[in-house]
Amino acid sequence: MEAFDTRFDFQMAFCGRPGISRAFFLARLPPGEETRLTVREGQGLGVFDARSLQTEALVAPYDGYALWLHMHRDRLTARG
Protein backbone atom coordinates (compact mmCIF):
# COMPACT_ATOMS: atom_id res chain seq x y z
CA MET A 1 0.00 0.00 0.00
CA GLU A 2 1.32 3.41 -0.92
CA ALA A 3 -0.09 6.73 0.22
CA PHE A 4 0.93 10.31 -0.40
CA ASP A 5 2.33 11.86 2.76
CA THR A 6 3.72 15.34 2.07
CA ARG A 7 5.42 17.52 -0.53
CA PHE A 8 8.08 20.23 -0.34
CA ASP A 9 8.58 22.83 -3.07
CA PHE A 10 11.79 24.85 -2.96
CA GLN A 11 11.90 28.06 -4.96
CA MET A 12 15.40 28.71 -6.31
CA ALA A 13 14.86 31.99 -8.21
CA PHE A 14 17.31 33.77 -5.89
CA CYS A 15 20.17 31.91 -7.56
CA GLY A 16 18.72 31.64 -11.06
CA ARG A 17 17.92 27.93 -10.77
CA PRO A 18 14.65 26.13 -11.43
CA GLY A 19 12.61 25.06 -8.43
CA ILE A 20 12.98 21.68 -6.75
CA SER A 21 10.04 19.55 -5.65
CA ARG A 22 10.19 16.55 -3.36
CA ALA A 23 7.22 14.27 -2.73
CA PHE A 24 7.21 11.76 0.12
CA PHE A 25 5.13 8.59 0.19
CA LEU A 26 4.47 5.93 2.79
CA ALA A 27 4.92 2.36 1.67
CA ARG A 28 4.08 -0.54 3.94
CA LEU A 29 5.86 -3.70 2.86
CA PRO A 30 5.50 -7.26 4.09
CA PRO A 31 8.62 -8.55 5.88
CA GLY A 32 11.39 -9.40 3.40
CA GLU A 33 9.76 -7.53 0.50
CA GLU A 34 12.47 -4.82 0.61
CA THR A 35 14.87 -7.29 -1.03
CA ARG A 36 12.87 -6.91 -4.26
CA LEU A 37 13.23 -3.10 -4.40
CA THR A 38 15.56 -1.39 -6.87
CA VAL A 39 17.74 1.53 -5.77
CA ARG A 40 17.72 4.28 -8.40
CA GLU A 41 19.56 6.97 -6.43
CA GLY A 42 21.59 7.12 -3.26
CA GLN A 43 24.18 4.69 -2.02
CA GLY A 44 22.12 1.80 -0.81
CA LEU A 45 18.98 0.47 0.73
CA GLY A 46 18.21 -0.54 4.27
CA VAL A 47 15.41 -1.02 6.74
CA PHE A 48 15.46 1.35 9.70
CA ASP A 49 13.11 2.38 12.44
CA ALA A 50 12.30 6.09 12.36
CA ARG A 51 14.16 7.00 15.55
CA SER A 52 17.48 5.44 14.52
CA LEU A 53 17.19 6.84 11.00
CA GLN A 54 16.77 10.32 12.45
CA THR A 55 19.64 10.04 14.94
CA GLU A 56 22.21 7.68 13.40
CA ALA A 57 21.98 7.89 9.61
CA LEU A 58 23.08 10.62 7.24
CA VAL A 59 19.95 11.92 5.57
CA ALA A 60 19.31 15.11 3.63
CA PRO A 61 17.76 17.82 5.83
CA TYR A 62 14.48 17.83 3.91
CA ASP A 63 14.25 14.04 4.24
CA GLY A 64 14.83 14.36 7.96
CA TYR A 65 12.13 17.01 8.23
CA ALA A 66 9.64 14.84 6.32
CA LEU A 67 10.47 11.99 8.69
CA TRP A 68 10.02 14.28 11.71
CA LEU A 69 6.61 15.43 10.39
CA HIS A 70 5.55 11.81 9.96
CA MET A 71 6.77 10.80 13.43
CA HIS A 72 4.82 13.68 15.03
CA ARG A 73 1.73 13.63 12.83
CA ASP A 74 -0.63 12.85 15.72
CA ARG A 75 0.62 15.78 17.77
CA LEU A 76 0.60 18.10 14.77
CA THR A 77 -2.96 17.25 13.80
CA ALA A 78 -4.36 17.24 17.34
CA ARG A 79 -7.27 19.57 17.89
CA GLY A 80 -7.67 21.28 21.15
Backbone as XML, in Angstrom:
<?xml version="1.0"?>
<chain id="A" units="angstrom">
  <residue number="1" name="MET">
    <atom name="N" x="0.842" y="-1.181" z="0.000"/>
    <atom name="CA" x="0.000" y="0.000" z="0.000"/>
    <atom name="C" x="0.887" y="1.245" z="0.000"/>
  </residue>
  <residue number="2" name="GLU">
    <atom name="N" x="0.561" y="2.167" z="-0.836"/>
    <atom name="CA" x="1.316" y="3.411" z="-0.924"/>
    <atom name="C" x="0.345" y="4.575" z="-0.766"/>
  </residue>
  <residue number="3" name="ALA">
    <atom name="N" x="0.755" y="5.564" z="0.008"/>
    <atom name="CA" x="-0.092" y="6.731" z="0.217"/>
    <atom name="C" x="0.768" y="7.990" z="0.203"/>
  </residue>
  <residue number="4" name="PHE">
    <atom name="N" x="0.226" y="9.043" z="-0.389"/>
    <atom name="CA" x="0.932" y="10.314" z="-0.399"/>
    <atom name="C" x="1.004" y="10.838" z="1.028"/>
  </residue>
  <residue number="5" name="ASP">
    <atom name="N" x="2.170" y="11.340" z="1.411"/>
    <atom name="CA" x="2.332" y="11.860" z="2.756"/>
    <atom name="C" x="2.503" y="13.370" z="2.756"/>
  </residue>
  <residue number="6" name="THR">
    <atom name="N" x="3.517" y="13.885" z="2.095"/>
    <atom name="CA" x="3.721" y="15.335" z="2.065"/>
    <atom name="C" x="4.586" y="15.719" z="0.874"/>
  </residue>
  <residue number="7" name="ARG">
    <atom name="N" x="4.648" y="17.012" z="0.609"/>
    <atom name="CA" x="5.421" y="17.518" z="-0.528"/>
    <atom name="C" x="6.099" y="18.822" z="-0.121"/>
  </residue>
  <residue number="8" name="PHE">
    <atom name="N" x="7.336" y="18.987" z="-0.552"/>
    <atom name="CA" x="8.076" y="20.227" z="-0.339"/>
    <atom name="C" x="8.410" y="20.816" z="-1.706"/>
  </residue>
  <residue number="9" name="ASP">
    <atom name="N" x="8.205" y="22.105" z="-1.851"/>
    <atom name="CA" x="8.576" y="22.828" z="-3.069"/>
    <atom name="C" x="9.551" y="23.925" z="-2.681"/>
  </residue>
  <residue number="10" name="PHE">
    <atom name="N" x="10.752" y="23.869" z="-3.248"/>
    <atom name="CA" x="11.791" y="24.851" z="-2.957"/>
    <atom name="C" x="11.932" y="25.783" z="-4.149"/>
  </residue>
  <residue number="11" name="GLN">
    <atom name="N" x="11.735" y="27.061" z="-3.919"/>
    <atom name="CA" x="11.900" y="28.063" z="-4.963"/>
    <atom name="C" x="13.371" y="28.471" z="-5.005"/>
  </residue>
  <residue number="12" name="MET">
    <atom name="N" x="13.968" y="28.448" z="-6.178"/>
    <atom name="CA" x="15.401" y="28.708" z="-6.314"/>
    <atom name="C" x="15.688" y="29.938" z="-7.185"/>
  </residue>
  <residue number="13" name="ALA">
    <atom name="N" x="14.695" y="30.806" z="-7.367"/>
    <atom name="CA" x="14.863" y="31.987" z="-8.214"/>
    <atom name="C" x="15.997" y="32.886" z="-7.728"/>
  </residue>
  <residue number="14" name="PHE">
    <atom name="N" x="16.262" y="32.898" z="-6.436"/>
    <atom name="CA" x="17.306" y="33.771" z="-5.885"/>
    <atom name="C" x="18.677" y="33.475" z="-6.489"/>
  </residue>
  <residue number="15" name="CYS">
    <atom name="N" x="18.865" y="32.254" z="-6.969"/>
    <atom name="CA" x="20.167" y="31.909" z="-7.556"/>
    <atom name="C" x="20.042" y="31.526" z="-9.028"/>
  </residue>
  <residue number="16" name="GLY">
    <atom name="N" x="18.895" y="31.881" z="-9.633"/>
    <atom name="CA" x="18.717" y="31.644" z="-11.055"/>
    <atom name="C" x="18.530" y="30.183" z="-11.440"/>
  </residue>
  <residue number="17" name="ARG">
    <atom name="N" x="18.125" y="29.359" z="-10.504"/>
    <atom name="CA" x="17.921" y="27.932" z="-10.773"/>
    <atom name="C" x="16.433" y="27.603" z="-10.786"/>
  </residue>
  <residue number="18" name="PRO">
    <atom name="N" x="16.060" y="26.533" z="-11.479"/>
    <atom name="CA" x="14.651" y="26.127" z="-11.427"/>
    <atom name="C" x="14.318" y="25.589" z="-10.036"/>
  </residue>
  <residue number="19" name="GLY">
    <atom name="N" x="13.052" y="25.566" z="-9.717"/>
    <atom name="CA" x="12.609" y="25.055" z="-8.426"/>
    <atom name="C" x="12.842" y="23.557" z="-8.294"/>
  </residue>
  <residue number="20" name="ILE">
    <atom name="N" x="12.806" y="23.094" z="-7.062"/>
    <atom name="CA" x="12.980" y="21.680" z="-6.751"/>
    <atom name="C" x="11.754" y="21.226" z="-5.966"/>
  </residue>
  <residue number="21" name="SER">
    <atom name="N" x="11.177" y="20.121" z="-6.372"/>
    <atom name="CA" x="10.038" y="19.549" z="-5.654"/>
    <atom name="C" x="10.415" y="18.171" z="-5.144"/>
  </residue>
  <residue number="22" name="ARG">
    <atom name="N" x="9.975" y="17.871" z="-3.945"/>
    <atom name="CA" x="10.193" y="16.548" z="-3.359"/>
    <atom name="C" x="8.868" y="16.057" z="-2.807"/>
  </residue>
  <residue number="23" name="ALA">
    <atom name="N" x="8.442" y="14.887" z="-3.233"/>
    <atom name="CA" x="7.222" y="14.271" z="-2.727"/>
    <atom name="C" x="7.616" y="13.055" z="-1.890"/>
  </residue>
  <residue number="24" name="PHE">
    <atom name="N" x="6.920" y="12.856" z="-0.798"/>
    <atom name="CA" x="7.209" y="11.757" z="0.118"/>
    <atom name="C" x="5.975" y="10.871" z="0.221"/>
  </residue>
  <residue number="25" name="PHE">
    <atom name="N" x="6.207" y="9.573" z="0.143"/>
    <atom name="CA" x="5.131" y="8.590" z="0.189"/>
    <atom name="C" x="5.406" y="7.595" z="1.303"/>
  </residue>
  <residue number="26" name="LEU">
    <atom name="N" x="4.356" y="7.020" z="1.821"/>
    <atom name="CA" x="4.471" y="5.932" z="2.789"/>
    <atom name="C" x="4.240" y="4.629" z="2.044"/>
  </residue>
  <residue number="27" name="ALA">
    <atom name="N" x="5.075" y="3.672" z="2.290"/>
    <atom name="CA" x="4.924" y="2.360" z="1.669"/>
    <atom name="C" x="5.069" y="1.292" z="2.751"/>
  </residue>
  <residue number="28" name="ARG">
    <atom name="N" x="4.025" y="0.549" z="2.966"/>
    <atom name="CA" x="4.075" y="-0.542" z="3.942"/>
    <atom name="C" x="4.359" y="-1.833" z="3.176"/>
  </residue>
  <residue number="29" name="LEU">
    <atom name="N" x="5.446" y="-2.490" z="3.547"/>
    <atom name="CA" x="5.864" y="-3.700" z="2.857"/>
    <atom name="C" x="5.789" y="-4.892" z="3.797"/>
  </residue>
  <residue number="30" name="PRO">
    <atom name="N" x="5.425" y="-6.044" z="3.275"/>
    <atom name="CA" x="5.499" y="-7.258" z="4.090"/>
    <atom name="C" x="6.967" y="-7.551" z="4.423"/>
  </residue>
  <residue number="31" name="PRO">
    <atom name="N" x="7.230" y="-8.226" z="5.518"/>
    <atom name="CA" x="8.615" y="-8.555" z="5.879"/>
    <atom name="C" x="9.345" y="-9.256" z="4.728"/>
  </residue>
  <residue number="32" name="GLY">
    <atom name="N" x="10.571" y="-8.804" z="4.444"/>
    <atom name="CA" x="11.388" y="-9.398" z="3.396"/>
    <atom name="C" x="11.165" y="-8.816" z="2.014"/>
  </residue>
  <residue number="33" name="GLU">
    <atom name="N" x="10.087" y="-8.076" z="1.826"/>
    <atom name="CA" x="9.764" y="-7.527" z="0.500"/>
    <atom name="C" x="10.781" y="-6.486" z="0.039"/>
  </residue>
  <residue number="34" name="GLU">
    <atom name="N" x="11.488" y="-5.847" z="0.980"/>
    <atom name="CA" x="12.473" y="-4.817" z="0.609"/>
    <atom name="C" x="13.592" y="-5.385" z="-0.255"/>
  </residue>
  <residue number="35" name="THR">
    <atom name="N" x="13.812" y="-6.684" z="-0.217"/>
    <atom name="CA" x="14.867" y="-7.290" z="-1.031"/>
    <atom name="C" x="14.536" y="-7.227" z="-2.530"/>
  </residue>
  <residue number="36" name="ARG">
    <atom name="N" x="13.287" y="-6.976" z="-2.851"/>
    <atom name="CA" x="12.872" y="-6.907" z="-4.256"/>
    <atom name="C" x="12.893" y="-5.477" z="-4.803"/>
  </residue>
  <residue number="37" name="LEU">
    <atom name="N" x="13.212" y="-4.491" z="-3.958"/>
    <atom name="CA" x="13.232" y="-3.097" z="-4.396"/>
    <atom name="C" x="14.508" y="-2.793" z="-5.179"/>
  </residue>
  <residue number="38" name="THR">
    <atom name="N" x="14.418" y="-1.822" z="-6.078"/>
    <atom name="CA" x="15.560" y="-1.385" z="-6.872"/>
    <atom name="C" x="15.957" y="0.023" z="-6.448"/>
  </residue>
  <residue number="39" name="VAL">
    <atom name="N" x="17.230" y="0.219" z="-6.136"/>
    <atom name="CA" x="17.743" y="1.533" z="-5.773"/>
    <atom name="C" x="18.065" y="2.291" z="-7.048"/>
  </residue>
  <residue number="40" name="ARG">
    <atom name="N" x="17.485" y="3.471" z="-7.206"/>
    <atom name="CA" x="17.725" y="4.282" z="-8.400"/>
    <atom name="C" x="18.536" y="5.533" z="-8.087"/>
  </residue>
  <residue number="41" name="GLU">
    <atom name="N" x="18.694" y="5.860" z="-6.829"/>
    <atom name="CA" x="19.564" y="6.966" z="-6.433"/>
    <atom name="C" x="20.016" y="6.682" z="-5.007"/>
  </residue>
  <residue number="42" name="GLY">
    <atom name="N" x="21.065" y="7.366" z="-4.596"/>
    <atom name="CA" x="21.592" y="7.118" z="-3.263"/>
    <atom name="C" x="22.636" y="6.021" z="-3.290"/>
  </residue>
  <residue number="43" name="GLN">
    <atom name="N" x="23.077" y="5.641" z="-2.121"/>
    <atom name="CA" x="24.175" y="4.692" z="-2.023"/>
    <atom name="C" x="23.758" y="3.309" z="-1.584"/>
  </residue>
  <residue number="44" name="GLY">
    <atom name="N" x="22.521" y="3.115" z="-1.242"/>
    <atom name="CA" x="22.122" y="1.797" z="-0.809"/>
    <atom name="C" x="20.701" y="1.796" z="-0.299"/>
  </residue>
  <residue number="45" name="LEU">
    <atom name="N" x="20.333" y="0.675" z="0.247"/>
    <atom name="CA" x="18.980" y="0.466" z="0.726"/>
    <atom name="C" x="19.054" y="-0.266" z="2.043"/>
  </residue>
  <residue number="46" name="GLY">
    <atom name="N" x="18.242" y="0.132" z="2.987"/>
    <atom name="CA" x="18.212" y="-0.545" z="4.272"/>
    <atom name="C" x="16.868" y="-0.359" z="4.938"/>
  </residue>
  <residue number="47" name="VAL">
    <atom name="N" x="16.632" y="-1.131" z="5.956"/>
    <atom name="CA" x="15.407" y="-1.024" z="6.743"/>
    <atom name="C" x="15.791" y="-0.450" z="8.099"/>
  </residue>
  <residue number="48" name="PHE">
    <atom name="N" x="15.146" y="0.648" z="8.459"/>
    <atom name="CA" x="15.457" y="1.352" z="9.701"/>
    <atom name="C" x="14.168" y="1.691" z="10.421"/>
  </residue>
  <residue number="49" name="ASP">
    <atom name="N" x="14.235" y="1.781" z="11.734"/>
    <atom name="CA" x="13.108" y="2.377" z="12.436"/>
    <atom name="C" x="13.315" y="3.889" z="12.385"/>
  </residue>
  <residue number="50" name="ALA">
    <atom name="N" x="12.243" y="4.632" z="12.543"/>
    <atom name="CA" x="12.298" y="6.088" z="12.362"/>
    <atom name="C" x="13.277" y="6.754" z="13.315"/>
  </residue>
  <residue number="51" name="ARG">
    <atom name="N" x="13.294" y="6.344" z="14.566"/>
    <atom name="CA" x="14.159" y="6.999" z="15.551"/>
    <atom name="C" x="15.634" y="6.832" z="15.193"/>
  </residue>
  <residue number="52" name="SER">
    <atom name="N" x="16.065" y="5.628" z="14.842"/>
    <atom name="CA" x="17.484" y="5.438" z="14.516"/>
    <atom name="C" x="17.845" y="6.112" z="13.198"/>
  </residue>
  <residue number="53" name="LEU">
    <atom name="N" x="16.923" y="6.150" z="12.259"/>
    <atom name="CA" x="17.189" y="6.843" z="11.001"/>
    <atom name="C" x="17.420" y="8.327" z="11.254"/>
  </residue>
  <residue number="54" name="GLN">
    <atom name="N" x="16.647" y="8.893" z="12.160"/>
    <atom name="CA" x="16.766" y="10.318" z="12.450"/>
    <atom name="C" x="18.031" y="10.643" z="13.232"/>
  </residue>
  <residue number="55" name="THR">
    <atom name="N" x="18.515" y="9.726" z="14.065"/>
    <atom name="CA" x="19.642" y="10.041" z="14.941"/>
    <atom name="C" x="20.975" y="9.449" z="14.497"/>
  </residue>
  <residue number="56" name="GLU">
    <atom name="N" x="20.965" y="8.382" z="13.715"/>
    <atom name="CA" x="22.206" y="7.681" z="13.395"/>
    <atom name="C" x="22.609" y="7.739" z="11.932"/>
  </residue>
  <residue number="57" name="ALA">
    <atom name="N" x="21.682" y="7.945" z="11.041"/>
    <atom name="CA" x="21.983" y="7.887" z="9.609"/>
    <atom name="C" x="22.180" y="9.291" z="9.044"/>
  </residue>
  <residue number="58" name="LEU">
    <atom name="N" x="22.937" y="9.369" z="7.972"/>
    <atom name="CA" x="23.085" y="10.623" z="7.243"/>
    <atom name="C" x="21.937" y="10.739" z="6.245"/>
  </residue>
  <residue number="59" name="VAL">
    <atom name="N" x="21.057" y="11.683" z="6.498"/>
    <atom name="CA" x="19.948" y="11.920" z="5.575"/>
    <atom name="C" x="19.941" y="13.400" z="5.218"/>
  </residue>
  <residue number="60" name="ALA">
    <atom name="N" x="19.434" y="13.710" z="4.047"/>
    <atom name="CA" x="19.308" y="15.110" z="3.635"/>
    <atom name="C" x="18.362" y="15.817" z="4.605"/>
  </residue>
  <residue number="61" name="PRO">
    <atom name="N" x="18.611" y="17.098" z="4.876"/>
    <atom name="CA" x="17.760" y="17.819" z="5.833"/>
    <atom name="C" x="16.274" y="17.755" z="5.498"/>
  </residue>
  <residue number="62" name="TYR">
    <atom name="N" x="15.903" y="17.879" z="4.231"/>
    <atom name="CA" x="14.477" y="17.831" z="3.905"/>
    <atom name="C" x="13.908" y="16.436" z="4.122"/>
  </residue>
  <residue number="63" name="ASP">
    <atom name="N" x="14.711" y="15.393" z="3.926"/>
    <atom name="CA" x="14.248" y="14.039" z="4.236"/>
    <atom name="C" x="14.036" y="13.882" z="5.736"/>
  </residue>
  <residue number="64" name="GLY">
    <atom name="N" x="14.966" y="14.423" z="6.516"/>
    <atom name="CA" x="14.835" y="14.362" z="7.965"/>
    <atom name="C" x="13.606" y="15.105" z="8.453"/>
  </residue>
  <residue number="65" name="TYR">
    <atom name="N" x="13.312" y="16.252" z="7.836"/>
    <atom name="CA" x="12.132" y="17.011" z="8.228"/>
    <atom name="C" x="10.853" y="16.253" z="7.867"/>
  </residue>
  <residue number="66" name="ALA">
    <atom name="N" x="10.810" y="15.645" z="6.700"/>
    <atom name="CA" x="9.638" y="14.843" z="6.320"/>
    <atom name="C" x="9.448" y="13.693" z="7.309"/>
  </residue>
  <residue number="67" name="LEU">
    <atom name="N" x="10.550" y="13.064" z="7.712"/>
    <atom name="CA" x="10.466" y="11.989" z="8.695"/>
    <atom name="C" x="9.952" y="12.515" z="10.029"/>
  </residue>
  <residue number="68" name="TRP">
    <atom name="N" x="10.460" y="13.682" z="10.460"/>
    <atom name="CA" x="10.016" y="14.275" z="11.711"/>
    <atom name="C" x="8.513" y="14.578" z="11.658"/>
  </residue>
  <residue number="69" name="LEU">
    <atom name="N" x="8.043" y="15.160" z="10.535"/>
    <atom name="CA" x="6.612" y="15.431" z="10.388"/>
    <atom name="C" x="5.794" y="14.155" z="10.510"/>
  </residue>
  <residue number="70" name="HIS">
    <atom name="N" x="6.270" y="13.082" z="9.890"/>
    <atom name="CA" x="5.551" y="11.809" z="9.961"/>
    <atom name="C" x="5.535" y="11.263" z="11.389"/>
  </residue>
  <residue number="71" name="MET">
    <atom name="N" x="6.673" y="11.323" z="12.060"/>
    <atom name="CA" x="6.766" y="10.799" z="13.427"/>
    <atom name="C" x="5.851" y="11.560" z="14.394"/>
  </residue>
  <residue number="72" name="HIS">
    <atom name="N" x="5.608" y="12.834" z="14.129"/>
    <atom name="CA" x="4.823" y="13.676" z="15.035"/>
    <atom name="C" x="3.460" y="14.055" z="14.461"/>
  </residue>
  <residue number="73" name="ARG">
    <atom name="N" x="2.985" y="13.282" z="13.498"/>
    <atom name="CA" x="1.726" y="13.625" z="12.830"/>
    <atom name="C" x="0.544" y="13.687" z="13.785"/>
  </residue>
  <residue number="74" name="ASP">
    <atom name="N" x="0.494" y="12.808" z="14.789"/>
    <atom name="CA" x="-0.635" y="12.848" z="15.718"/>
    <atom name="C" x="-0.637" y="14.139" z="16.531"/>
  </residue>
  <residue number="75" name="ARG">
    <atom name="N" x="0.510" y="14.540" z="16.997"/>
    <atom name="CA" x="0.620" y="15.780" z="17.772"/>
    <atom name="C" x="0.326" y="17.005" z="16.897"/>
  </residue>
  <residue number="76" name="LEU">
    <atom name="N" x="0.783" y="16.964" z="15.669"/>
    <atom name="CA" x="0.600" y="18.105" z="14.772"/>
    <atom name="C" x="-0.843" y="18.271" z="14.308"/>
  </residue>
  <residue number="77" name="THR">
    <atom name="N" x="-1.580" y="17.187" z="14.261"/>
    <atom name="CA" x="-2.965" y="17.253" z="13.800"/>
    <atom name="C" x="-3.956" y="17.280" z="14.952"/>
  </residue>
  <residue number="78" name="ALA">
    <atom name="N" x="-3.469" y="17.238" z="16.181"/>
    <atom name="CA" x="-4.361" y="17.242" z="17.345"/>
    <atom name="C" x="-5.151" y="18.529" z="17.408"/>
  </residue>
  <residue number="79" name="ARG">
    <atom name="N" x="-6.394" y="18.399" z="17.708"/>
    <atom name="CA" x="-7.272" y="19.569" z="17.888"/>
    <atom name="C" x="-7.427" y="19.810" z="19.380"/>
  </residue>
  <residue number="80" name="GLY">
    <atom name="N" x="-7.406" y="21.063" z="19.744"/>
    <atom name="CA" x="-7.669" y="21.279" z="21.146"/>
    <atom name="C" x="-6.898" y="22.351" z="21.731"/>
  </residue>
</chain>
